[in-house]
Amino acid sequence: MINRLLQQSLDPLSLDEHLEEALFLILSIPWIPLEPKGAIFLIDQKSGHLILQTEQGVEESIRTACRRIDAGNCTCGHAVASGDVLLNTLAEHPELCPHGEEQEGKHLVLPILFGDTSLGILSLYVESEYERTAADDAFFRAITSTLAGLVIRCQQEEEIRYHRDKLLEEREFIEDIISRMRTSKRFIDTHLRYLLAPMEKTAGDILLSAFRPDGTQHVVMGDFTGHGLPAAIGGPMISDIFYTMTNKGLPAEEILAEINSKLHHKTPANMFMAVGFLSINPTRDRVTVWNGSLPPILLFREGVIIERVESDNFACGMVETLNDASTSLRVSVGDSLFVYTDGYVEEKSDSGELFGQERFENYLSRIVSQGEPLEHLQEVLADYRSSVEQNDDMTLVEISC
């Protein structure tokens, strides 16, 4: 019997369904003269009342009267208050069970205890000639102990589900706020083609673009450590700094210094942002490139890579003051620059092999030389990883000169 209860407790059922199945098994015990009726009550921890959870074969009048019982009232309430097993003859002790005064037989009430905590009672009806034995008491203690474990586990699972659902609801609310904050109407996509492939609703990658009043275009690619909500938190702050200072006509080095300062002093110590900052002059024949911990920024001419601007700076937020290292590139009409986050080169196949920088550049060169849509790169990566899920945010931008 105990093994059957334990086995049944492994089924993915609700607490009420578990208790209904358990009561059915208990009432089928062959060696105790049980009437084919019984009930399980659990204590409402807020009010202290016994609440009827499940019953079988109990008269309608008793179901109605006993749906909610005060602790200390009747046999069931006394069993909860005392923690003792109680057995009374229904007809002889109506004061203990007033709703059973016209019934024959005996009422057996067994507290369901978890340590010193009373969780409820198992209410059974036995034939009049039944006499309790020590063996019966030990057996019923094993049953109620099993029920207690079942109740605790189901209640804990229910509480976990409640808090999980609440956290998911709050997360979706926060994600929606951050997404709204990150989606700026100040973003200008002139001269740009780009791909955005976040792992989650909120990404750790950011792409910003705006023109200074003098016609200089500023483009920023940012990749925060990690992905998802934690990585996305810094995006709105960086976006506001970038657009405000660009619209004021401030140079790239001042904007970078402010971004770095805010990240260094306002975010957790383990939050950094790899940054590619490009400043294209008004005549679009010169580009100043600042690369802080992104993969090489690529300059294409006639479908061929003619320049790779490697990272020569820390990611923003790592150190208090950045150096001024930057690369100035002379460009021509038809040239294009590609800035991208490391999610592309670090994508893995189902065997664990990295997509890698060389393979990435080869496919990108083919796309550029043949004038294919950038989306073809996403298709290549999807085929490469096969059944493996994407493991990082991926963002890429092409800037036409």
C-alpha positions as CSV (number, residue, x, y, z in Angstrom):
1,M,0.0,0.0,0.0
2,I,2.8,2.5,1.0
3,N,4.7,1.6,-2.2
4,R,1.6,2.2,-4.3
5,L,1.1,5.6,-2.7
6,L,4.7,6.5,-3.3
7,Q,4.5,5.3,-6.9
8,Q,1.3,7.3,-7.5
9,S,2.9,10.4,-6.0
10,L,5.4,10.5,-8.9
11,D,2.6,11.1,-11.4
12,P,2.4,14.7,-12.7
13,L,-0.9,15.5,-11.0
14,S,-2.3,18.4,-9.1
15,L,-2.5,18.2,-5.3
16,D,-6.3,17.6,-5.4
17,E,-5.8,14.8,-8.0
18,H,-3.1,13.2,-5.9
19,L,-5.3,13.3,-2.8
20,E,-8.2,11.8,-4.7
21,E,-6.1,8.9,-5.9
22,A,-4.6,8.4,-2.5
23,L,-8.0,8.2,-0.8
24,F,-9.1,5.7,-3.3
25,L,-6.1,3.5,-2.5
26,I,-6.6,3.9,1.2
27,L,-10.3,2.9,1.1
28,S,-9.3,-0.3,-0.7
29,I,-7.2,-1.6,2.2
30,P,-8.6,-5.2,2.6
31,W,-7.5,-6.1,6.1
32,I,-9.2,-3.2,8.0
33,P,-13.0,-3.2,8.1
34,L,-13.4,0.3,6.4
35,E,-16.7,1.6,5.2
36,P,-16.5,2.8,1.6
37,K,-16.3,6.4,2.5
38,G,-13.8,8.9,3.8
39,A,-12.3,12.3,3.3
40,I,-9.0,14.3,3.4
41,F,-9.0,17.8,4.9
42,L,-6.0,20.2,4.8
43,I,-5.4,23.2,7.0
44,D,-5.7,26.6,5.5
45,Q,-2.5,28.1,6.9
46,K,-4.0,31.7,6.9
47,S,-7.3,31.0,8.7
48,G,-6.5,27.8,10.5
49,H,-9.6,26.1,9.2
50,L,-9.8,22.6,8.0
51,I,-10.8,22.6,4.3
52,L,-12.3,19.6,2.6
53,Q,-10.0,18.7,-0.3
54,T,-11.5,15.4,-1.4
55,E,-14.0,12.8,-0.4
56,Q,-15.6,9.5,-1.4
57,G,-18.9,8.2,-0.4
58,V,-19.7,10.8,2.2
59,E,-23.3,11.9,2.5
60,E,-24.3,15.3,1.0
61,S,-25.4,16.7,4.4
62,I,-21.9,16.0,5.9
63,R,-20.1,17.3,2.8
64,T,-22.0,20.5,3.1
65,A,-21.7,20.9,6.8
66,C,-18.0,19.9,7.0
67,R,-16.7,21.7,4.0
68,R,-15.0,24.1,6.4
69,I,-14.2,23.1,10.0
70,D,-12.8,25.2,12.9
71,A,-9.9,23.6,14.6
72,G,-11.1,22.2,18.0
73,N,-14.6,21.5,16.8
74,C,-15.9,17.9,16.4
75,T,-13.7,14.9,16.1
76,C,-11.8,16.2,13.1
77,G,-11.1,19.6,14.8
78,H,-10.0,17.9,18.0
79,A,-7.6,15.6,16.1
80,V,-5.9,18.7,14.5
81,A,-5.7,20.5,17.8
82,S,-4.3,17.6,19.7
83,G,-2.3,15.8,17.0
84,D,-3.7,12.5,18.3
85,V,-5.5,9.7,16.4
86,L,-9.1,9.8,17.5
87,L,-11.7,7.0,17.2
88,N,-15.3,7.5,18.4
89,T,-18.6,5.7,18.0
90,L,-20.8,8.0,15.9
91,A,-24.1,7.2,17.5
92,E,-22.8,7.3,21.1
93,H,-20.9,10.6,20.9
94,P,-22.9,13.0,18.8
95,E,-21.2,15.9,20.6
96,L,-17.9,14.9,18.9
97,C,-19.5,14.4,15.5
98,P,-22.9,16.0,15.5
99,H,-23.4,15.4,11.8
100,G,-23.0,11.7,12.3
101,E,-25.4,11.2,15.2
102,E,-27.7,9.0,13.2
103,Q,-25.0,6.9,11.7
104,E,-23.8,3.5,12.6
105,G,-20.1,2.6,12.9
106,K,-17.0,4.5,14.1
107,H,-15.2,7.5,12.9
108,L,-11.4,7.3,12.7
109,V,-9.5,10.5,12.4
110,L,-5.8,10.5,11.7
111,P,-3.7,13.7,11.8
112,I,-1.5,14.4,8.9
113,L,1.7,15.6,10.4
114,F,5.0,16.9,9.0
115,G,7.3,17.0,11.9
116,D,5.5,19.1,14.5
117,T,3.4,20.9,11.9
118,S,-0.2,19.7,11.4
119,L,-1.2,19.8,7.7
120,G,-4.6,18.3,8.0
121,I,-6.5,15.0,8.7
122,L,-7.4,11.7,7.1
123,S,-11.0,11.0,8.0
124,L,-12.2,7.3,7.7
125,Y,-15.2,5.4,8.7
126,V,-14.9,1.8,10.1
127,E,-17.4,-0.8,11.1
128,S,-18.7,-0.8,14.7
129,E,-16.8,-3.9,15.8
130,Y,-13.4,-2.4,14.8
131,E,-10.9,-2.1,17.6
132,R,-7.6,-0.3,17.2
133,T,-4.4,-2.2,17.4
134,A,-0.8,-1.1,17.7
135,A,-0.1,-2.6,14.3
136,D,-3.0,-0.6,12.7
137,D,-1.7,2.6,14.3
138,A,1.8,2.0,13.0
139,F,0.4,1.3,9.5
140,F,-1.8,4.4,9.5
141,R,1.2,6.5,10.8
142,A,3.1,5.3,7.7
143,I,0.2,6.3,5.5
144,T,-0.3,9.8,7.0
145,S,3.5,10.3,6.9
146,T,3.4,9.5,3.1
147,L,0.5,11.8,2.7
148,A,2.3,14.6,4.5
149,G,5.3,14.2,2.2
150,L,3.0,14.3,-0.8
151,V,1.2,17.4,0.4
152,I,4.5,19.2,1.2
153,R,6.0,18.4,-2.2
154,C,2.9,19.5,-4.1
155,Q,2.6,22.7,-2.1
156,Q,6.3,23.5,-2.7
157,E,5.9,22.8,-6.4
158,E,2.8,25.0,-6.5
159,E,4.7,27.8,-4.7
160,I,7.7,27.4,-7.1
161,R,5.3,27.6,-10.1
162,Y,3.6,30.7,-8.6
163,H,6.9,32.5,-8.0
164,R,8.2,31.3,-11.4
165,D,5.1,32.6,-13.2
166,K,5.4,35.9,-11.2
167,L,9.0,36.3,-12.1
168,L,8.2,35.6,-15.8
169,E,5.4,38.1,-15.7
170,E,7.8,40.7,-14.1
171,R,10.5,39.9,-16.6
172,E,8.3,40.4,-19.5
173,F,7.2,43.7,-18.1
174,I,10.8,44.8,-17.6
175,E,11.8,43.5,-21.1
176,D,9.0,45.5,-22.6
177,I,10.1,48.7,-20.9
178,I,13.7,48.1,-21.9
179,S,12.8,47.3,-25.5
180,R,10.8,50.6,-25.7
181,M,13.7,52.5,-24.2
182,R,16.2,50.9,-26.6
183,T,14.0,51.6,-29.7
184,S,14.9,55.2,-30.4
185,K,13.3,57.3,-33.1
186,R,16.7,59.0,-33.3
187,F,18.2,56.0,-35.0
188,I,19.1,57.0,-38.6
189,D,19.7,54.1,-41.0
190,T,21.0,56.2,-43.9
191,H,23.9,54.4,-45.6
192,L,23.3,51.3,-43.4
193,R,22.3,47.7,-43.9
194,Y,22.1,45.6,-40.8
195,L,21.2,42.2,-39.2
196,L,19.8,41.8,-35.7
197,A,19.6,38.3,-34.3
198,P,19.1,38.4,-30.5
199,M,18.9,35.2,-28.5
200,E,16.0,36.6,-26.4
201,K,13.5,39.4,-26.6
202,T,16.1,41.8,-25.1
203,A,19.6,41.7,-26.5
204,G,23.0,42.5,-25.2
205,D,24.0,44.0,-28.6
206,I,23.1,47.6,-29.5
207,L,23.4,49.5,-32.8
208,L,23.2,53.3,-32.9
209,S,23.5,55.7,-35.7
210,A,23.0,59.5,-36.0
211,F,24.4,62.6,-37.8
212,R,26.1,65.5,-36.1
213,P,24.9,69.0,-37.2
214,D,27.9,69.3,-39.5
215,G,27.0,66.1,-41.4
216,T,29.4,63.7,-39.8
217,Q,27.8,60.3,-39.2
218,H,28.5,58.4,-36.0
219,V,27.8,54.7,-35.8
220,V,28.2,52.6,-32.7
221,M,28.1,48.8,-32.4
222,G,28.0,47.6,-28.8
223,D,28.2,44.1,-27.3
224,F,27.6,43.9,-23.6
225,T,28.9,40.9,-21.6
226,G,26.4,38.1,-21.6
227,H,23.0,38.2,-23.2
228,G,19.3,38.7,-22.4
229,L,17.9,41.0,-19.8
230,P,21.1,41.5,-17.6
231,A,23.1,42.5,-20.7
232,A,20.3,44.7,-22.1
233,I,20.0,46.9,-19.0
234,G,22.9,49.3,-20.0
235,G,21.6,49.8,-23.5
236,P,19.1,52.7,-22.8
237,M,21.8,54.7,-20.9
238,I,24.4,54.3,-23.7
239,S,21.8,55.1,-26.3
240,D,20.8,58.4,-24.5
241,I,24.5,59.4,-24.1
242,F,25.2,58.7,-27.8
243,Y,22.3,60.5,-29.3
244,T,22.4,63.5,-27.0
245,M,26.1,64.2,-27.5
246,T,26.0,63.4,-31.3
247,N,23.1,65.9,-31.8
248,K,25.2,68.5,-29.9
249,G,28.0,68.0,-32.4
250,L,30.5,66.5,-30.0
251,P,33.4,64.4,-31.3
252,A,33.6,60.7,-31.0
253,E,36.4,60.7,-28.4
254,E,34.3,62.7,-26.0
255,I,31.3,60.5,-26.5
256,L,33.4,57.4,-25.9
257,A,34.9,58.9,-22.8
258,E,31.4,59.6,-21.4
259,I,30.1,56.1,-22.3
260,N,33.1,54.5,-20.6
261,S,32.8,56.7,-17.5
262,K,29.1,55.9,-17.0
263,L,29.7,52.1,-17.5
264,H,32.7,52.2,-15.2
265,H,31.0,54.0,-12.4
266,K,27.3,53.1,-12.8
267,T,27.2,49.4,-13.6
268,P,28.3,46.2,-11.9
269,A,32.0,45.5,-12.0
270,N,31.5,42.5,-14.4
271,M,29.5,44.5,-16.9
272,F,31.5,45.7,-19.9
273,M,30.7,46.7,-23.5
274,A,32.8,45.9,-26.4
275,V,32.5,48.8,-28.8
276,G,33.1,49.7,-32.4
277,F,32.8,53.5,-33.0
278,L,32.9,54.8,-36.5
279,S,32.9,58.5,-37.4
280,I,32.4,59.2,-41.2
281,N,33.2,62.7,-42.3
282,P,30.6,64.8,-44.2
283,T,32.3,64.1,-47.6
284,R,32.4,60.4,-46.8
285,D,36.0,60.0,-47.9
286,R,37.5,59.4,-44.5
287,V,36.4,57.2,-41.6
288,T,37.9,57.2,-38.1
289,V,37.5,53.8,-36.5
290,W,37.8,53.0,-32.8
291,N,37.7,49.3,-31.9
292,G,37.5,48.2,-28.3
293,S,37.4,44.4,-28.0
294,L,35.2,43.7,-31.1
295,P,36.3,41.4,-33.8
296,P,38.2,43.0,-36.7
297,I,36.3,45.8,-38.5
298,L,36.4,45.1,-42.2
299,L,36.8,47.5,-45.1
300,F,35.6,46.1,-48.4
301,R,36.5,47.5,-51.8
302,E,35.1,45.8,-55.0
303,G,34.1,42.8,-52.9
304,V,37.6,42.3,-51.4
305,I,38.7,43.0,-47.9
306,I,41.5,45.6,-48.1
307,E,41.7,46.5,-44.4
308,R,41.1,44.9,-41.0
309,V,41.0,47.2,-38.0
310,E,41.9,45.0,-35.1
311,S,40.9,45.9,-31.5
312,D,43.5,48.1,-29.8
313,N,41.4,49.2,-26.8
314,F,39.7,47.8,-23.7
315,A,36.0,47.3,-23.7
316,C,34.1,50.3,-22.3
317,G,33.7,50.1,-18.6
318,M,36.8,48.0,-17.8
319,V,39.2,50.8,-17.0
320,E,38.5,54.3,-15.8
321,T,40.2,56.0,-18.7
322,L,40.4,54.8,-22.3
323,N,43.3,55.5,-24.6
324,D,42.8,57.6,-27.7
325,A,44.0,54.9,-30.2
326,S,42.0,55.0,-33.4
327,T,42.5,54.2,-37.1
328,S,41.9,56.7,-39.9
329,L,40.9,55.1,-43.2
330,R,40.7,56.8,-46.6
331,V,37.7,55.4,-48.4
332,S,36.0,55.8,-51.8
333,V,32.5,55.7,-53.2
334,G,31.4,52.0,-53.3
335,D,33.5,51.0,-50.3
336,S,31.8,49.5,-47.3
337,L,32.7,48.8,-43.7
338,F,31.4,45.9,-41.7
339,V,31.1,45.9,-37.9
340,Y,29.8,42.9,-36.1
341,T,29.7,41.2,-32.7
342,D,31.6,38.0,-31.9
343,G,28.4,35.9,-31.9
344,Y,29.0,35.3,-35.6
345,V,32.6,33.9,-35.4
346,E,31.9,32.0,-32.1
347,E,28.8,30.1,-33.4
348,K,29.3,26.4,-33.0
349,S,28.4,23.4,-35.1
350,D,26.8,20.3,-33.5
351,S,30.3,18.9,-33.1
352,G,31.4,21.9,-31.2
353,E,33.6,23.5,-33.9
354,L,33.6,27.3,-34.1
355,F,32.4,29.0,-37.2
356,G,35.6,31.0,-37.0
357,Q,36.9,34.3,-38.4
358,E,38.2,32.9,-41.7
359,R,35.0,31.1,-42.6
360,F,33.0,34.2,-41.6
361,E,35.1,36.5,-43.8
362,N,34.9,34.0,-46.7
363,Y,31.1,33.9,-46.7
364,L,30.8,37.7,-46.1
365,S,33.1,38.3,-49.1
366,R,30.9,36.1,-51.3
367,I,27.8,38.0,-50.2
368,V,29.4,41.4,-50.8
369,S,31.0,40.5,-54.2
370,Q,27.8,38.9,-55.5
371,G,25.5,41.5,-54.1
372,E,23.5,39.0,-52.0
373,P,21.2,40.0,-49.1
374,L,22.8,40.0,-45.7
375,E,20.2,37.5,-44.6
376,H,22.0,34.8,-46.5
377,L,24.6,34.9,-43.7
378,Q,22.0,34.0,-41.1
379,E,20.9,31.0,-43.3
380,V,24.6,29.9,-43.6
381,L,24.9,30.0,-39.8
382,A,21.6,28.2,-39.2
383,D,22.8,25.4,-41.5
384,Y,26.2,25.3,-39.8
385,R,24.9,24.9,-36.3
386,S,22.2,22.4,-37.5
387,S,20.4,21.2,-34.3
388,V,22.4,23.4,-31.9
389,E,20.7,26.5,-30.6
390,Q,22.2,29.9,-31.2
391,N,24.6,30.6,-28.3
392,D,24.9,34.4,-28.4
393,D,23.4,37.6,-29.7
394,M,24.5,38.4,-33.2
395,T,24.5,41.9,-34.8
396,L,26.1,43.1,-38.0
397,V,26.0,46.4,-39.8
398,E,27.3,47.4,-43.3
399,I,28.2,51.1,-43.7
400,S,28.3,52.3,-47.2
401,C,30.8,55.1,-48.1
